[in-house]
Amino acid sequence: MGWATAAATAAVTLAVAAALGGCSSDGSKDGASPKPNASTGASTGTATSTPSGTATDASGTPSPGQSAGQSPDPGTGTTAPAPQPAPSTSAPAPSASPPGADETLVAVTRSGGISGKTSTLIIKGDGSFLRLNAKAETVDRGKLSPAALAKLRTALQEADFPRLPRISMPKEPVFDAFTYAFRYGGYEVAAAQTALPRPLEGVLGALPSFEPR
Protein backbone atom coordinates (compact mmCIF):
# COMPACT_ATOMS: atom_id res chain seq x y z
CA MET A 1 0.00 0.00 0.00
CA GLY A 2 1.08 3.61 -0.64
CA TRP A 3 2.07 6.21 1.89
CA ALA A 4 -1.43 7.78 1.73
CA THR A 5 -3.01 4.41 2.49
CA ALA A 6 -0.62 3.86 5.42
CA ALA A 7 -1.44 7.29 6.83
CA ALA A 8 -5.16 6.58 6.49
CA THR A 9 -4.68 3.26 8.24
CA ALA A 10 -2.90 5.01 11.12
CA ALA A 11 -5.78 7.48 11.42
CA VAL A 12 -8.34 4.65 11.57
CA THR A 13 -6.18 2.82 14.10
CA LEU A 14 -6.03 5.88 16.34
CA ALA A 15 -9.82 6.19 16.12
CA VAL A 16 -10.25 2.61 17.32
CA ALA A 17 -7.89 3.11 20.27
CA ALA A 18 -9.52 6.39 21.20
CA ALA A 19 -13.01 4.81 21.23
CA LEU A 20 -11.76 3.01 24.23
CA GLY A 21 -3.37 39.38 54.87
CA GLY A 22 -5.65 42.57 53.48
CA CYS A 23 -7.56 45.71 54.77
CA SER A 24 -10.34 45.41 57.37
CA SER A 25 -13.77 47.04 57.07
CA ASP A 26 -12.72 50.18 58.95
CA GLY A 27 -9.81 50.83 56.57
CA SER A 28 -7.01 49.71 58.92
CA LYS A 29 -4.45 47.13 57.84
CA ASP A 30 -3.78 43.63 59.26
CA GLY A 31 -6.76 43.82 61.55
CA ALA A 32 -5.24 46.57 63.78
CA SER A 33 -7.67 49.00 65.42
CA PRO A 34 -7.53 52.66 64.34
CA LYS A 35 -5.76 55.10 66.60
CA PRO A 36 -8.03 56.80 69.11
CA ASN A 37 -8.80 60.47 68.55
CA ALA A 38 -6.80 62.96 70.60
CA SER A 39 -8.77 64.11 73.60
CA THR A 40 -9.13 67.62 74.93
CA GLY A 41 -5.84 69.12 75.95
CA ALA A 42 -3.81 67.72 73.05
CA SER A 43 -2.45 71.14 72.19
CA THR A 44 -0.92 71.49 75.65
CA GLY A 45 0.43 67.91 75.81
CA THR A 46 -1.24 67.35 79.20
CA ALA A 47 -2.51 63.95 80.21
CA THR A 48 -6.20 63.20 80.33
CA SER A 49 -8.00 60.54 82.25
CA THR A 50 -10.39 57.93 80.95
CA PRO A 51 -13.56 57.14 82.87
CA SER A 52 -11.76 54.27 84.57
CA GLY A 53 -8.96 56.53 85.70
CA THR A 54 -6.30 55.23 83.30
CA ALA A 55 -4.17 58.12 82.06
CA THR A 56 -3.09 58.47 78.46
CA ASP A 57 -0.87 61.05 76.83
CA ALA A 58 -2.70 63.32 74.45
CA SER A 59 -0.06 62.79 71.78
CA GLY A 60 -1.11 59.15 71.47
CA THR A 61 1.83 57.69 73.42
CA PRO A 62 0.72 54.61 75.38
CA SER A 63 0.58 55.16 79.09
CA PRO A 64 2.42 52.87 81.49
CA GLY A 65 0.82 49.45 81.53
CA GLN A 66 -0.35 49.74 77.92
CA SER A 67 1.91 47.71 75.61
CA ALA A 68 2.51 48.31 71.93
CA GLY A 69 -0.06 46.84 69.59
CA GLN A 70 -2.93 47.33 72.08
CA SER A 71 -5.73 49.85 71.88
CA PRO A 72 -8.01 51.14 74.63
CA ASP A 73 -11.44 49.57 74.84
CA PRO A 74 -13.89 52.47 74.34
CA GLY A 75 -16.42 50.80 76.65
CA THR A 76 -14.27 50.08 79.68
CA GLY A 77 -11.14 52.13 79.12
CA THR A 78 -9.01 49.01 79.52
CA THR A 79 -6.57 47.86 76.90
CA ALA A 80 -7.37 44.82 74.76
CA PRO A 81 -4.91 42.85 72.65
CA ALA A 82 -4.97 43.68 68.96
CA PRO A 83 -6.59 40.95 66.82
CA GLN A 84 -4.10 38.61 65.15
CA PRO A 85 -4.48 37.60 61.49
CA ALA A 86 -5.82 34.09 61.03
CA PRO A 87 -3.28 31.57 59.70
CA SER A 88 -3.62 31.00 56.01
CA THR A 89 -4.52 27.54 54.75
CA SER A 90 -3.97 26.14 51.30
CA ALA A 91 -5.15 22.95 49.66
CA PRO A 92 -2.45 20.33 48.99
CA ALA A 93 -1.30 19.99 45.42
CA PRO A 94 -2.85 17.02 43.58
CA SER A 95 -0.53 14.07 43.15
CA ALA A 96 -0.48 11.73 40.17
CA SER A 97 -1.40 8.13 40.93
CA PRO A 98 -1.09 4.96 38.84
CA PRO A 99 -4.30 3.58 37.26
CA GLY A 100 -6.45 1.44 39.52
CA ALA A 101 -7.00 -2.28 39.07
CA ASP A 102 -10.08 -1.70 36.88
CA GLU A 103 -8.63 1.22 34.92
CA THR A 104 -6.86 0.91 31.57
CA LEU A 105 -3.09 0.93 31.79
CA VAL A 106 -2.42 0.81 28.03
CA ALA A 107 -4.33 0.02 24.84
CA VAL A 108 -2.58 -1.05 21.62
CA THR A 109 -4.24 -1.65 18.24
CA ARG A 110 -2.56 -3.57 15.43
CA SER A 111 -3.86 -3.42 11.87
CA GLY A 112 -2.72 -4.44 8.40
CA GLY A 113 -0.33 -7.29 7.75
CA ILE A 114 -0.89 -10.07 5.25
CA SER A 115 -4.33 -10.88 6.59
CA GLY A 116 -5.33 -7.24 6.95
CA LYS A 117 -6.96 -7.87 10.33
CA THR A 118 -7.35 -5.34 13.13
CA SER A 119 -7.02 -6.43 16.77
CA THR A 120 -6.69 -4.50 20.00
CA LEU A 121 -5.17 -5.32 23.39
CA ILE A 122 -6.45 -3.50 26.46
CA ILE A 123 -4.35 -4.09 29.58
CA LYS A 124 -5.71 -2.94 32.93
CA GLY A 125 -3.91 -1.88 36.07
CA ASP A 126 -4.07 -5.33 37.67
CA GLY A 127 -2.60 -7.06 34.60
CA SER A 128 -5.88 -8.45 33.25
CA PHE A 129 -6.41 -7.81 29.56
CA LEU A 130 -8.92 -8.09 26.73
CA ARG A 131 -8.44 -8.95 23.06
CA LEU A 132 -10.83 -7.12 20.76
CA ASN A 133 -11.56 -7.54 17.05
CA ALA A 134 -12.06 -4.80 14.45
CA LYS A 135 -15.63 -4.25 15.71
CA ALA A 136 -14.38 -3.70 19.28
CA GLU A 137 -15.93 -7.01 20.32
CA THR A 138 -14.20 -9.03 23.03
CA VAL A 139 -12.56 -12.13 21.55
CA ASP A 140 -11.03 -13.48 24.77
CA ARG A 141 -9.50 -12.50 28.10
CA GLY A 142 -6.29 -13.17 30.01
CA LYS A 143 -4.05 -11.91 32.77
CA LEU A 144 -0.33 -11.07 32.92
CA SER A 145 1.83 -12.54 35.65
CA PRO A 146 3.19 -10.07 38.24
CA ALA A 147 6.61 -10.26 36.57
CA ALA A 148 5.16 -9.65 33.10
CA LEU A 149 3.09 -6.72 34.37
CA ALA A 150 6.16 -5.16 36.02
CA LYS A 151 8.09 -5.56 32.73
CA LEU A 152 5.31 -3.83 30.80
CA ARG A 153 5.11 -0.93 33.26
CA THR A 154 8.87 -0.42 33.01
CA ALA A 155 8.76 -0.46 29.20
CA LEU A 156 5.92 2.09 29.19
CA GLN A 157 7.79 4.45 31.51
CA GLU A 158 11.01 4.18 29.51
CA ALA A 159 9.17 4.85 26.23
CA ASP A 160 8.63 8.50 27.33
CA PHE A 161 5.35 8.98 25.42
CA PRO A 162 5.30 12.80 25.71
CA ARG A 163 8.42 12.97 23.52
CA LEU A 164 7.36 10.43 20.90
CA PRO A 165 6.14 11.63 17.48
CA ARG A 166 2.40 11.31 17.08
CA ILE A 167 2.68 9.48 13.74
CA SER A 168 5.75 7.66 12.41
CA MET A 169 5.66 6.47 8.78
CA PRO A 170 8.48 5.29 6.47
CA LYS A 171 9.50 7.32 3.42
CA GLU A 172 8.88 4.29 1.24
CA PRO A 173 5.75 2.23 1.98
CA VAL A 174 6.16 -1.45 2.83
CA PHE A 175 3.37 -3.70 1.69
CA ASP A 176 1.74 -6.05 4.20
CA ALA A 177 3.43 -4.32 7.16
CA PHE A 178 1.58 -3.78 10.41
CA THR A 179 0.55 -0.41 11.77
CA TYR A 180 0.31 0.11 15.54
CA ALA A 181 -1.58 2.65 17.60
CA PHE A 182 -0.75 3.14 21.30
CA ARG A 183 -2.81 4.89 23.96
CA TYR A 184 -1.09 5.45 27.31
CA GLY A 185 -1.20 8.13 29.99
CA GLY A 186 -3.40 10.43 27.90
CA TYR A 187 -1.11 10.20 24.82
CA GLU A 188 -1.86 8.55 21.48
CA VAL A 189 0.81 7.66 18.95
CA ALA A 190 0.74 5.60 15.75
CA ALA A 191 3.64 4.04 13.86
CA ALA A 192 4.23 1.72 10.96
CA GLN A 193 6.06 -1.50 11.71
CA THR A 194 9.04 -0.40 9.61
CA ALA A 195 9.24 3.06 11.23
CA LEU A 196 8.56 2.06 14.84
CA PRO A 197 10.47 4.28 17.32
CA ARG A 198 12.92 2.19 19.31
CA PRO A 199 11.29 2.93 22.70
CA LEU A 200 8.05 1.35 21.42
CA GLU A 201 9.82 -1.87 20.52
CA GLY A 202 10.22 -2.57 24.22
CA VAL A 203 6.51 -1.97 24.77
CA LEU A 204 5.53 -4.42 22.00
CA GLY A 205 7.94 -6.97 23.42
CA ALA A 206 6.22 -6.77 26.82
CA LEU A 207 2.67 -7.17 25.45
CA PRO A 208 0.77 -10.46 25.25
CA SER A 209 0.07 -11.86 21.79
CA PHE A 210 -2.45 -10.09 19.59
CA GLU A 211 -3.70 -13.46 18.38
CA PRO A 212 -5.94 -15.59 20.63
CA ARG A 213 -4.32 -18.77 21.90
Residue pairs with C-beta under 8 A, 6 or more apart in sequence:
1 9
1 112
1 173
1 175
2 173
3 169
3 171
3 173
5 173
6 169
6 170
6 173
6 179
6 192
7 167
7 169
9 111
9 112
9 179
10 167
10 169
10 179
10 181
10 190
10 191
10 192
11 190
12 111
13 109
13 111
13 118
13 179
13 180
13 181
13 190
14 181
14 188
14 190
16 109
16 111
16 118
16 120
16 134
16 136
16 181
17 107
17 108
17 109
17 120
17 181
17 182
17 183
17 188
18 183
18 188
19 136
20 104
20 107
20 120
20 122
20 136
20 183
21 29
21 30
21 31
21 85
22 29
23 29
24 31
26 33
26 34
27 34
28 34
30 85
31 82
31 83
31 84
31 85
32 69
32 71
32 82
32 83
33 71
33 82
33 83
35 60
35 71
36 56
36 60
36 71
36 72
36 74
38 58
38 59
38 60
39 48
39 56
39 58
40 48
41 47
41 48
41 58
42 58
42 59
44 58
45 57
45 58
45 59
46 58
47 55
47 56
47 57
47 58
47 63
48 55
48 56
48 58
49 55
50 56
50 72
50 77
51 77
52 76
52 77
52 78
53 77
54 63
54 65
54 66
54 72
54 77
54 78
55 63
56 62
56 63
56 66
56 72
57 63
62 68
62 70
65 79
66 72
66 79
67 79
69 81
69 82
70 79
70 80
70 81
70 82
71 79
71 80
71 82
72 78
72 79
72 80
73 79
73 80
98 125
99 105
99 124
99 125
100 125
101 124
101 125
101 126
102 124
102 125
102 126
103 124
103 125
104 122
104 123
104 124
104 125
104 183
105 123
105 124
105 125
105 152
105 153
105 156
105 184
106 122
106 123
106 152
106 156
106 182
106 183
106 184
106 203
107 120
107 121
107 122
107 123
107 182
107 183
107 184
108 120
108 121
108 180
108 181
108 182
108 183
108 203
108 204
108 207
109 118
109 119
109 120
109 121
109 180
109 181
110 118
110 119
110 120
110 178
110 179
110 180
110 210
111 117
111 118
111 119
111 134
111 178
111 179
111 181
112 176
112 177
112 178
112 179
112 193
113 176
113 177
113 178
114 176
117 133
117 134
118 133
118 134
119 131
119 132
119 133
119 134
119 139
119 210
119 211
120 130
120 131
120 132
120 133
120 136
121 129
121 130
121 131
121 132
121 207
121 208
121 210
122 129
122 130
122 132
123 129
123 144
123 152
123 207
123 208
126 143
126 149
127 143
127 144
127 145
127 146
127 148
127 149
128 141
128 142
128 143
128 144
129 141
129 142
129 143
129 144
129 208
130 138
130 140
130 141
131 138
131 139
131 140
131 141
131 142
131 210
131 212
132 138
132 139
133 139
139 212
140 212
142 208
144 152
144 208
148 206
148 208
151 206
152 203
152 206
152 207
154 206
155 202
155 203
155 205
155 206
156 184
156 185
156 203
158 199
158 202
159 184
159 199
159 200
159 202
159 203
160 199
161 182
161 184
161 185
161 187
161 189
162 187
164 187
164 189
164 197
164 199
164 200
165 189
165 191
165 197
166 188
166 189
166 190
167 189
167 190
167 191
168 189
168 190
168 191
168 192
168 195
168 196
168 197
169 191
169 192
169 195
170 192
170 194
170 195
174 192
174 193
174 194
177 192
177 193
177 194
178 192
178 193
179 190
179 191
179 192
179 193
180 190
180 191
180 192
180 193
180 196
180 200
180 204
181 188
181 189
181 190
182 188
182 189
182 190
182 191
182 200
182 203
189 200
191 197
191 200
196 204
